[in-house]
Amino acid sequence: VQLQASGGGLVQAGGSLRLSCAASGRTFSSYNMGWFRQAPGKEREIVVGMWSGGSTYYAASVKGRFTISRDNAKNTVYLQMNSLKPEDTAVYYCAADVPPYGVMTSYGMDYWGKGTQVTVSS
């Protein structure tokens, strides 16, 4: 499985960005997908996750501002980020957990895309 993330950039505080992650594979609908981020000097953390059945998880720091969605026909997962804050600045990674499933953590995901930089200026 190959994952290609895109959509990062520089935005002012309060602005929006949409990240996309295109996945290879014929069984994308069965993948649990997550977006993680890593800021300088910090550990990688989960931001949002979406299980194959549609359930979602949002970190408290982004709840109400970020939205994850997926288009199984396009093998793509999206992360809509609104009301961005300087503390959202990080490299964002998409990741996939494929059957047999693990847990949606930095250590449980099976495949990772290259990160995309998101920088929020104050």
C-alpha positions in Angstrom: 0.0 0.0 0.0 1.3 3.4 -1.0 0.0 6.6 0.5 0.6 10.1 -1.1 -0.4 13.1 1.0 -0.8 16.6 -0.4 -2.3 19.9 0.4 0.0 21.3 3.0 1.2 24.9 3.0 1.5 28.2 4.8 -1.7 29.8 6.1 -2.5 32.5 8.6 -4.2 31.8 11.9 -7.9 31.3 11.4 -7.5 30.1 7.9 -8.2 26.7 6.4 -6.4 23.9 4.5 -7.6 20.6 3.1 -5.2 17.7 3.1 -5.6 14.8 0.8 -4.2 11.3 0.9 -4.4 9.0 -2.1 -3.9 5.3 -1.4 -3.1 2.5 -3.7 -4.7 -0.9 -3.4 -7.9 -2.5 -4.4 -9.4 -2.8 -0.9 -9.2 0.8 0.3 -12.7 0.6 1.7 -11.3 -1.9 4.3 -8.5 0.4 5.5 -8.7 2.2 8.7 -7.2 5.6 8.0 -5.6 8.1 10.2 -4.0 11.5 10.1 -1.0 12.1 12.5 1.2 15.1 13.0 4.6 15.8 14.4 5.8 19.2 15.5 9.5 19.9 16.0 10.7 18.4 19.2 7.5 16.5 19.9 6.3 13.0 19.4 4.1 12.0 16.5 0.5 12.2 17.6 -2.8 11.1 16.2 -5.0 13.9 15.0 -8.0 12.2 13.5 -9.0 8.7 12.6 -11.7 7.0 10.5 -12.4 3.3 10.7 -13.6 1.4 7.7 -17.1 1.3 9.1 -17.2 5.1 9.3 -16.6 5.7 13.0 -14.3 8.6 13.7 -11.9 9.8 16.4 -10.8 13.3 16.9 -8.1 14.5 19.3 -9.5 17.0 21.8 -7.2 19.7 20.4 -8.9 19.6 16.9 -12.4 18.6 17.7 -14.8 21.0 16.1 -12.2 22.4 13.8 -11.0 19.4 11.8 -13.1 17.0 9.8 -12.0 13.7 8.3 -13.8 12.2 5.3 -13.1 9.5 2.7 -14.1 8.8 -0.8 -13.7 5.0 -1.3 -14.3 5.3 -5.1 -11.2 7.6 -5.3 -9.2 5.7 -2.7 -8.7 9.0 -1.0 -9.1 10.3 2.6 -9.3 14.0 3.3 -8.6 16.2 6.3 -10.4 19.5 6.3 -8.8 21.9 8.7 -10.6 25.1 9.7 -9.8 27.8 12.3 -6.2 26.9 12.2 -4.0 27.9 15.0 -0.2 28.3 15.2 0.0 25.3 17.5 -1.4 23.2 14.5 2.0 23.8 12.8 3.5 20.4 12.1 4.3 17.8 9.5 1.1 15.9 8.8 1.1 12.2 7.9 -1.6 9.9 6.6 -1.5 6.3 7.6 -3.4 3.1 7.0 -4.2 0.2 9.2 -5.1 -2.8 7.0 -6.6 -6.2 8.0 -5.8 -7.8 10.3 -6.3 -4.6 12.2 -4.1 -3.2 14.9 -4.8 -0.1 16.9 -4.9 3.4 15.6 -1.7 4.7 17.1 1.7 5.7 15.8 2.8 2.1 16.5 -0.2 0.3 15.2 -0.5 1.7 11.7 0.8 -0.5 8.9 1.6 2.0 6.1 2.7 5.6 6.1 2.8 8.3 3.6 5.4 11.0 3.4 4.5 14.0 5.4 3.2 17.3 4.2 4.1 20.5 6.1 1.4 22.7 7.5 2.6 26.0 8.9 0.2 28.4 10.6 1.4 31.9 11.1 0.1 34.1 13.9 
